[in-house]
Amino acid sequence: MEGLIWIVLTVATIIPMVKLLPHFGLNKYWAIACLIPIGTVILLWIMAMKLQEMERR
């Protein structure tokens, strides 16, 4: 049962990442990094840094 929950949460994270990453200048295939929890955190951190950079312009 835990495996099913993990798969559902992973898919629920990957789908929005595929749509968001190109807006931040990253390849959409980096969304596969969401398969591991630390990958999601790293991608969110990178997106936050790029957003800060965009706001400065």
Stockholm file with secondary structure:
# STOCKHOLM 1.0

chainA/1-57         MEGLIWIVLTVATIIPMVKLLPHFGLNKYWAIACLIPIGTVILLWIMAMKLQEMERR
#=GR chainA/1-57 SS CHHHHHHHHHHHHHHHHHHHGGGGTCCGGGGGGGGSHHHHHHHHHHHHHHHHHHHHC
#=GC SS_cons        CHHHHHHHHHHHHHHHHHHHGGGGTCCGGGGGGGGSHHHHHHHHHHHHHHHHHHHHC
//
